[in-house]
Amino acid sequence: MTSSQPSYIIVGAGVFGTSTAYHLITKYPQASVTLIDRNLPHDATRVAASWDWNKVVRADYRDPLYCRLALDAQDVWRSDPLWRPFYHETGIFWITPTDFAQEVLDNYKKLGRSTEGLFSVPVDAAKSRYGGLFDDADYTGVRNVHVNETSGWADAKGALRAVTEKAVELGVRFVGAEIEGLEFGDDGACVGVKTADGEKHYAAHVVLSSGAYTPKLLDGIAHATGNEAFRAGGRIIAAGVTTGLAKVDEPTAKLLEGIPVVIQEIPPERGASNGLLPLTEDKMLKWWGQTIFKNVQTMPSGQQISAPPAAKDYAQWKVPDTLIQDVEFANKATFGQRGEGWKIEQHRICWDAVTPSEDFIISPHAASKGLYVATCGSFHGWKFFPIIGGYVVRMLDGTLDPGLKDRWAWDRELPDVDDNESWPVKELKDLK
Ligand SMILES: Cc1cc2nc3c(=O)[nH]c(=O)nc-3n(C[C@H](O)[C@H](O)[C@H](O)COP(=O)(O)OP(=O)(O)OC[C@H]3O[C@@H](n4cnc5c(N)ncnc54)[C@H](O)[C@@H]3O)c2cc1C
């Protein structure tokens, strides 16, 4: 590496970090780009929220900004040979008592996008769609079901591996290591990272894309440096949601062929939504539960911070009964009696970094020059995988659109979390 060569270290190889590495090396082929993660891309399982069997890819958003970005991301999912093999446009079936359908339609129209394939159906008609498979779902309080035939899902771990491999092929260096701290120059600027083994890596730009672990990592840095300004404070919280999978037999798989993603926003008192993802290649159906929770612990600094459990694997496969029932509830709410015989297994708690407004943080960190944050998917960040790194690169280059710069800033006004139905209020320790 020559001193004039731009250099970047990205901590965390989830969708934010991997997309950033890919976009950086594509835009600056001569740059030194190092992507560091405690898990390797081909590990059988990983702690990343981005590692999963599948994720919903949709542009159905109430917020016009994320609707626009998701539509842009979908264009890439559909057309680019790197992403296309992992995308399945099965459609989506929204069971919600709100006026969501109209809001989505309005957003598509305002953005000049075609609304073909987007429509609302009264509940009775909705029940007879897909061969009547969802006729026993819970439609309490729902007048119309919103269908978007242009949404779908993607193979999450497949896409994550493929894009990491592509980035490495283009020149990104992947390092498997646990990052514990930062390195600073004489002027206080961040110049690198330190691993748990004491190894040091240096670069002019250090980007934290460490997902749910970010507040804990920053707390350790604040403790080590005595600089409180590193802490995440009320900006980011680690929160969990439970998933579970059922392997279905051949006849059931036949029956379920061509089903859409289902998202259900009832009953609201359980949380934001539960949902169902269609069959994977190996005939697994996946649900997510409606309960969102935190895990507040006392850090060595004495601070109380919500973080994934301390175990190396975030204890993600150790799921308490209440949360297993939360996934069973999702099955019952979508399939009713039809799903009763299906054995749901492989329960996992998936941890994400969430912000009070559910906006990402893509920003310089205020505490140190050379340090940046690009994460906080807030339970909806995965679908932006093809494009999000492009925005991180613009942030690093100082060319991010001023509106986005303010919206994704480290220092921005924090809304009242009481207005956010996805904000975790329950504690993992109380969900036994
Ligand atoms: C149950 C669930 C379902 C979801 N469903 C969807 C969906 O359907 N569609 C959608 O768009 N979004 C969805 N999301 C949200 C989405 O998965 C996340 O927002 C997104 O994956 C976050 O990406 P990330 O890169 O910020 O973090 P992660 O994917 O968590 O990656 C962070 C990485 O940083 C690494 N790391 C952390 N600390 C360190 C350290 N100190 N040293 C080394 N490595 C470190 C971790 O190992 C990890 O690989 C869902 C989230 C959950 C939890």
The ligand as an SDF file (V2000), in Angstrom:
LIG
                    3D

 53 58  0  0  0  0  0  0  0  0999 V2000
  -35.6390  -11.6930   12.5710 C   0  0  0  0  0  0  0  0  0  0  0  0
  -35.2530  -10.6310   11.5790 C   0  0  0  0  0  0  0  0  0  0  0  0
  -35.8740  -10.5970   10.3560 C   0  0  0  0  0  0  0  0  0  0  0  0
  -35.5540   -9.6110    9.4310 C   0  0  0  0  0  0  0  0  0  0  0  0
  -36.1880   -9.6340    8.2420 N   0  0  0  0  0  0  0  0  0  0  0  0
  -35.8670   -8.7180    7.3110 C   0  0  0  0  0  0  0  0  0  0  0  0
  -36.4710   -8.7850    6.0310 C   0  0  0  0  0  0  0  0  0  0  0  0
  -37.2450   -9.6960    5.7750 O   0  0  0  0  0  0  0  0  0  0  0  0
  -36.1230   -7.8470    5.1220 N   0  0  0  0  0  0  0  0  0  0  0  0
  -35.2550   -6.8380    5.4170 C   0  0  0  0  0  0  0  0  0  0  0  0
  -35.0330   -5.9820    4.5690 O   0  0  0  0  0  0  0  0  0  0  0  0
  -34.6460   -6.7560    6.6200 N   0  0  0  0  0  0  0  0  0  0  0  0
  -34.9230   -7.6860    7.5680 C   0  0  0  0  0  0  0  0  0  0  0  0
  -34.3200   -7.6540    8.7850 N   0  0  0  0  0  0  0  0  0  0  0  0
  -33.3200   -6.6090    9.0680 C   0  0  0  0  0  0  0  0  0  0  0  0
  -31.9560   -6.9540    8.5130 C   0  0  0  0  0  0  0  0  0  0  0  0
  -31.6670   -8.3200    8.6760 O   0  0  0  0  0  0  0  0  0  0  0  0
  -30.8880   -6.1160    9.2170 C   0  0  0  0  0  0  0  0  0  0  0  0
  -31.3070   -4.7690    9.3030 O   0  0  0  0  0  0  0  0  0  0  0  0
  -29.5710   -6.1560    8.4780 C   0  0  0  0  0  0  0  0  0  0  0  0
  -29.2430   -7.4830    8.1380 O   0  0  0  0  0  0  0  0  0  0  0  0
  -28.4720   -5.5610    9.3640 C   0  0  0  0  0  0  0  0  0  0  0  0
  -27.2510   -5.6280    8.6720 O   0  0  0  0  0  0  0  0  0  0  0  0
  -25.8910   -5.1250    9.3390 P   0  0  0  0  0  0  0  0  0  0  0  0
  -24.8670   -5.2870    8.3110 O   0  0  0  0  0  0  0  0  0  0  0  0
  -26.0910   -3.7740    9.9450 O   0  0  0  0  0  0  0  0  0  0  0  0
  -25.6670   -6.0720   10.6170 O   0  0  0  0  0  0  0  0  0  0  0  0
  -25.3820   -7.6480   10.7080 P   0  0  0  0  0  0  0  0  0  0  0  0
  -25.9430   -8.3600    9.5730 O   0  0  0  0  0  0  0  0  0  0  0  0
  -25.7860   -8.0800   12.0710 O   0  0  0  0  0  0  0  0  0  0  0  0
  -23.8060   -7.7390   10.5720 O   0  0  0  0  0  0  0  0  0  0  0  0
  -22.9420   -7.2670   11.5640 C   0  0  0  0  0  0  0  0  0  0  0  0
  -21.6560   -8.0650   11.4610 C   0  0  0  0  0  0  0  0  0  0  0  0
  -20.7010   -7.4620   12.3160 O   0  0  0  0  0  0  0  0  0  0  0  0
  -19.9220   -8.4820   12.9050 C   0  0  0  0  0  0  0  0  0  0  0  0
  -19.3380   -7.9300   14.1260 N   0  0  0  0  0  0  0  0  0  0  0  0
  -19.9730   -7.2560   15.1120 C   0  0  0  0  0  0  0  0  0  0  0  0
  -19.1120   -6.8700   16.0470 N   0  0  0  0  0  0  0  0  0  0  0  0
  -17.9040   -7.3250   15.6500 C   0  0  0  0  0  0  0  0  0  0  0  0
  -16.6170   -7.2310   16.2390 C   0  0  0  0  0  0  0  0  0  0  0  0
  -16.4260   -6.6200   17.3950 N   0  0  0  0  0  0  0  0  0  0  0  0
  -15.5750   -7.8130   15.5900 N   0  0  0  0  0  0  0  0  0  0  0  0
  -15.7780   -8.4480   14.4050 C   0  0  0  0  0  0  0  0  0  0  0  0
  -16.9790   -8.5630   13.8240 N   0  0  0  0  0  0  0  0  0  0  0  0
  -18.0240   -7.9950   14.4440 C   0  0  0  0  0  0  0  0  0  0  0  0
  -20.9100   -9.6160   13.1620 C   0  0  0  0  0  0  0  0  0  0  0  0
  -20.2390  -10.8450   13.2710 O   0  0  0  0  0  0  0  0  0  0  0  0
  -21.8020   -9.5140   11.9220 C   0  0  0  0  0  0  0  0  0  0  0  0
  -21.3620  -10.3800   10.9090 O   0  0  0  0  0  0  0  0  0  0  0  0
  -34.5990   -8.6250    9.7470 C   0  0  0  0  0  0  0  0  0  0  0  0
  -33.9500   -8.6560   10.9840 C   0  0  0  0  0  0  0  0  0  0  0  0
  -34.2620   -9.6560   11.9010 C   0  0  0  0  0  0  0  0  0  0  0  0
  -33.5300   -9.6730   13.2100 C   0  0  0  0  0  0  0  0  0  0  0  0
  1  2  1  0
  2  3  1  0
  2 52  2  0
  3  4  2  0
  4  5  1  0
  4 50  1  0
  5  6  2  0
  6  7  1  0
  6 13  1  0
  7  8  2  0
  7  9  1  0
  9 10  1  0
 10 11  2  0
 10 12  1  0
 12 13  2  0
 13 14  1  0
 14 15  1  0
 14 50  1  0
 15 16  1  0
 16 17  1  0
 16 18  1  0
 18 19  1  0
 18 20  1  0
 20 21  1  0
 20 22  1  0
 22 23  1  0
 23 24  1  0
 24 25  2  0
 24 26  1  0
 24 27  1  0
 27 28  1  0
 28 29  2  0
 28 30  1  0
 28 31  1  0
 31 32  1  0
 32 33  1  0
 33 34  1  0
 33 48  1  0
 34 35  1  0
 35 36  1  0
 35 46  1  0
 36 37  1  0
 36 45  1  0
 37 38  2  0
 38 39  1  0
 39 40  1  0
 39 45  2  0
 40 41  1  0
 40 42  2  0
 42 43  1  0
 43 44  2  0
 44 45  1  0
 46 47  1  0
 46 48  1  0
 48 49  1  0
 50 51  2  0
 51 52  1  0
 52 53  1  0
M  END
$$$$
